[in-house]
Amino acid sequence: RLRRLGYRVVELEPRRLADVGDHIEAIGRLAGTDVQAQKAAGAWREGLSALKTRYHEARSGRVFFQIAPQPLITVNREHFIGQAVELCGGENIFAAVPGLTPVVSVEAVVVEAPDVIVASNYTRGPGRPGSGSPLDRWQSWKQLPAVASGRLYLIDPHLMDVPGPRLLVGISQLCAALNGPGL
């Protein structure tokens, strides 16, 4: 509709973590802020490289990343969050599932028996009092290695779910959680 109204529309969909830097530069060119964008893209690339170096030998186990609780949505290896899980040394249990953000069942997660469950602290619409944590549903599955070991983590969706400069903070938090004390 915007195009029909005569607006210029630019679509950017990063498919790899490295695309974020390229898109920062593209937005800078479009906005006439090349210098600032190049600095921001350089900072992104340096930060991403530092994380890759720091966690290149990490092995943090089988990971289920929940981006939404209802329906239960995750990511595959093609999604930038799936790539972040791998960068941190995790093995995404749904890496090979078709679709960037597949809907999965609780039973499929249980069958895959993840060592770690990470959830975006996501609620649709206004906050629901008493709705609890998006990780609450997993507490009754005591046989899951993630539950038995207490490896259930929340990540702020503003840091992890948006492919922009703040994603570095989200990836750092993810890596710290996956590779924390006791591993």
N, C-alpha and C positions, 0 to 999 in steps of 0.2 A: 504494500500500500504506500509506503514512503516513496518508493521509486515512481509510482504512478503520480504522486503529488509533486514530483520534480526534485526530490532530495537525492543527493548522492549517498549511496549506501555501500559501505565497505564491510565485508564479512571476514572475520579472522577466527579460525578454529585451530588452536594448536593441537597437533597430534603427537608431538614429542616434547619432552621437557625443553630441549634446545630451541624449539619454536618460540618460546616465550620471549627470549631476547630479540629474535627477529621481529616479532610483533610489536614489541616496545619501540623498536626503531621505526617500523612502518607507521605507527600511530604518531610518533614524533615528526616524521616527514609530513604527514597529513595535517598535523596541527601547527606546523611551522616552528617546532621546538626541537630541531635536529640535535643540537649540542646537548641539551638536557637528556634527550632520549638515548643518545649514544653513551652517555655516562651511566644512565640507569641500566641499559642493556649490558654494558661492560661489567657493572656490579653484579647483575644477575648471573652472567657467565662465570665470573670469578667465584661467586658463592656456590654455584652448582658444581663447578670443578672441585672446590674445596670439599664439598660433601662427598663427591664421588671418590676423591682421594682418601678421605677419612674412613669411609665405610666399604672400600673396595673388597675387603676380605671378610666382611661381616656375614654371618649366617644366623639369622634370627628365627628361623622356623617357618612353618606354614601359616599364612596370614589370611584372615577373612577381613576385608574392608567393607563396612556397611555404610553406604552413603545416604540411605533412607530406610526407615524401619517398616513402613506400610505404604505401598508394597515394599517388600524386602529387596533393595537394589544394591548392587555391588558394581565393580569395575573389572574389565579384562586387562590384558597386558598392553593393549593398544592405547588405553586411556592414560592421561598424564599421571593420575593417582596410582594406577597400576605400575607405571614406570617408577614412581617414587618409592613404592613398596619394594621393588627390586633393587633400586639404588641403595636402600637401607639394609639390604641383605635378606629381605623377606621373600618367601615363595608364595605368590598369590594363588590361592586354591582355585580360583575361577579364571586364571590367566587365559586359558584356551577357549573359554565360552564365547560364542558369537555375540556381537553387539558390544558397543563400548560400555554401556551401563545395563547389563542384563538384570531382569527380575529373577530371583532365585527363591527356593523354598527353604524353610527352616530345616526340613528333612535333608535337603541337599547339603546344607552347611554341616549338619550333624554327621552325615556320611563322610564328609571330607575331613572331619576332626581337626580343625585348626589349632595350632599351638598358641595363636594370638588372635584376638578379635579387636579391631579398631573401628570406631564409629564416629562419623561426623555428628556433632551434637546438634542435630537438625530437627526442627519441628516445622510443620507446614502451617502457615498462617500465624495468628497471634498465639503467644505462649499459652499452653494449657496447664492450669494449676493442677498439681498432683499427677501429672502425666509421667513423672519419673525420668530416668535416664534411658536413652535409646539402647543401652546395654542390659537393662533389667530383664528382658525376655530370655537372656542366655543363662541367668542364674539357676534356673531349674534344670539345666542340662549339665549336671555335675560330672558326667562321664567325658565331657569335652575337655581335652587337654588345656585349652585356654582358661576355662572356668576352674578346673582343678588347681591350676598353678596361679590363678589370680591375674592372668595377663589379659585384662580387658581395659582398653584405653579409649578415652574421648579426645578428639581433635576438634578445634574450633573450625567450623566450616568456612569462616571468613579468611582463614589462613590456608586452608587445604583445598577447598572446592572451586576456587577461582584461579585460573591460570595467569597470574600477574606477579608483580614483584614480591608481594607478601607470601607467595607460595614457598619461598626459601625458608621463611620462619616455620611454616607448617611442615615442610619436609624435615627440617632440623628437629622439630618436636616429635615427628613420627620416628625418625631414626633413633632419637634418645629413648623413646618408649620401647621400640623393638629391641634395642641393644643395651637396655638399662642394667642396673646391678643384678647380680645373680645369674647372668648369662655367660 
